Amino acid sequence: MTDLGAMYIGAGLAAIGIGLSALGVGNVFGSFLEGALRNPGAADGQQGRLFIGFAASELLGLIAFVVAILILFVVGK
Amino acid sequence: MSAGKIDPMEQFKVEPVFGRHIDLFGYDISFTNSALFMVVVAALLFIFMVGGMQRKLIPGKWQLMVEGAVGFIDSMVSVNIGKGGKKFAPYIFSLFFFILFANLVGVLPLAILPGLHTFAVTSHITVTAVLAFFSFGIVLAVGLIKHGFKFFSLFVPHGAPGWLMPVIIPVELVSFLVRPFSLGLRLFVAMTAGHILLEVFGSFVVQGFSSGTPLGGVVGVLSFGMIVGVSALELLVCAIQAYVFALLTSLYLHDAVHLH
């Protein structure tokens, strides 16, 4: 396997992490919606925490994306 | 598809706008397209605010918009920082609206008019890291000036047993020091990823239609539909990322002002 091929495979593997973080983000919003449908009056007060949870889980997915970009564009000759 | 390889990273190139490099003691301080679009964002924000500061007793539409914006930031600051938070409202307001306008100007599809490509200012880690370190610096300054050395009790959550301290304190310290990097990285990667996605679909449209085959035409039309969908998602992401940046800055300020 050439170096370039290994680089591309590595970047593809790093991109799997982005799909995993998508599960996390969906979990955050899904749990919020489930709770909001049971108790709609309390939903509006918790919207700030919804976005904090979204930001935290999206950050980890973005870090996986940064690893893929690092492999493709920074590492290498 | 032989000679026209479209590079999705080329849209982020920062280059001097009037065609000249200005050098000062070996540093390149020419007026770049990044600086030009920051000036455009500042001018738009200025026009938005000035148009709304009219003081009519029964507000017109523009004044209502600006009052709504100020009220939104005021409520966010008072809910998240609590007492003593009102003095940070101007900073949070500037931060939120600068990032929001910069994100939106970057997504504007003005490139239909040839040569008028907008540049996303926040798609460079240099810009977002400076904003994040500025917020972090304000948090540190407020915490240290207000509480002195008691500020370091932030890393010792009360109620934790004493034998756990050598584990908890380094973990809390590291997670505190990572904050500016995570703030800047989040905004930068969200904007860059959105723009690369749009450019990749745009290259599909161009190469699909220029191939001349009917299959290329179908690919081009479908990719154009995806561009419309992704642009709508990008508008949402622009607003959410600006809101998350301002919200997290408010939360870090709450930690600094109230120490728990």
Interface residues (C-beta under 8 A of the other chain):
Chain A: G48 F51 I52 F54 A55 E58 L59 L62 I63 F65 V66 F73
Chain B: M9 M76 V79 N80 S182 L185 R186 V189 A190 A193 I240 Y243 V244 L247 L248 L251
